Amino acid sequence: MTQPRLHHVPCLDSRGLHRMAYWEWGDPANPRVLVCVHGLSRQGRDFDTLARDLCDSYRVVCPDVVGRGRSDRLGDPMGYAIPAYVADMVTLLARLGTEQVDWVGTSMGGLIGLALASLPGPAPNPVRRLVLNDVGPTIQAAALQRIGTYLGQPAHWPTLDAAADALWAISQGFGPHTRAQWLELTRPQLLPADGPDGAPGFKPHYDPAIAVSFRAITPEIAAAGEAMLWQSYDRLTCPTLVLRGAESDLLSPETAQAMTQRGPRAQLVEFAGVGHAPMLVQPEQRAAVRSFLLGP
C-alpha cells in the first residue's frame, strides 16, 4: 500500500521556532498541489484514503497542525489559534515552492483555509479551489460544548483496540466505518506511552494544552469571531464546495444554505447518516471532492 513521505518545516511563533510536520503523497515535482488540513484534535493522516485517490493527479500535502501528530508542541498554549495556523501554512506554501494550491479543510482545517483564501493582495491569493468540510462561519454552540467534554482530558489505553473503542465513542458523527477503516484512522491518533501503573499502552497524539485557548472562548469572543468569519467568507472569490453531514451538530442547515447564497455562492453536498464530520473515506464522499477539484 502506498505510504506518504514525512517532512518538517520550521515556523515562527511568539517564543521562537517550532517544526510543523507534513505528509507528502505523489510526485514532488507535480506543480498541481492539494493541501488537506484536519480538524481540531486530529492529524494529517486522516486524509490517507483521499490522498491515495488523488496522488496521481496532485502532489498531496497533509500537514499536522502544530501541537498535533509529528509536529512540535508550543510553549505558549494561547498560540494554538487560527491566525497562527494560517501563518504556519503560508510558511508551508513557501517551502512547497508553489504559487497556487487547492485546499480541503475539515472543521478547523476548513477555517484555516477560509482565512487563507480570503487574505487580500497585492500578491495573488494562493487558494485556487476550496473545500470546506462540515464547517462555516457560524459554529453551533452545542458542538463546541460537546467537543469541550473530551478535548485535553487525560487518557491512556492499554491496546490499539481499546483506544479505537474509546475514540469511536466520541466520534459517532464521523458516520459508518468498517472496523478496518476505523483502525486505520485510529493508529495515527496514538503515541506510545506508559500508564500511571507503568504498563505500556497509548495516549492521544496531541498536546492537551490545545484545550486552553479553546476553553478561553467566551460568547463575546465567539460572536466577534463569527462576524469576522462571515466577512472573510464574503471576500472569497475562488470556487468553493461545502460538504455537510446531514446530521451535523456544528454546521447547521441554515448556515450551509446561506453559504450557497452569499460570498462565493458555494456548491453544497450533504451526506446522509453522517454528522460532524465526514471523514472523506467513503467512496461517495471522495467522489464529491474529486469531481469538484478535477472538474471544469
Order of alpha helices (4+ residues) and beta strands (2+ residues): beta-beta-beta-alpha-beta-alpha-beta-alpha-beta-alpha-alpha-alpha-beta-beta-alpha-alpha-beta-alpha-beta-alpha
